[in-house]
């Protein structure tokens, strides 16, 4: 049982989605889900109002009548990234009093501010951090 987005139209299917082969090549099909904001009630619920329309609560997003909680995707907690402590590792140069820092960059990879990493994207500092984590 799933909701499908077929060229912008939401379709419910109990099993696999069967399509007319003569038009199947001209259609773009993806699994349909509803993104709802985080709340303290988890995925919430689905309800029908007096007019017969279906809504996800507590976001009050209008949904397809066959929607289940499996079709609901909760966005992560707001400001969750503010509470992640930044990790970094400090190293003192063997040949001078210079200090180098290894930390995670925006793409989630380790980077270092030493000349080896800047010039070649490899350094002994990152190698040592990888053995620690």
BELFENRA-V708799 format. One record per helix or strand of 3 or more residues. SS is the DSSP state (a for helix, b for strand). FROM is the first residue (numbers start at 1). TO is the last residue. If there is no record, write none. Layout:
ss,from,to
SS,FROM,TO
SS,FROM,TO
//
This chain:
ss,from,to
b,2,6
b,9,13
a,21,24
b,29,31
b,34,36
b,45,48
b,54,57
b,61,63
a,69,71
b,72,74
a,80,83
b,88,92
b,99,104
b,110,112
a,115,120
a,124,132
//
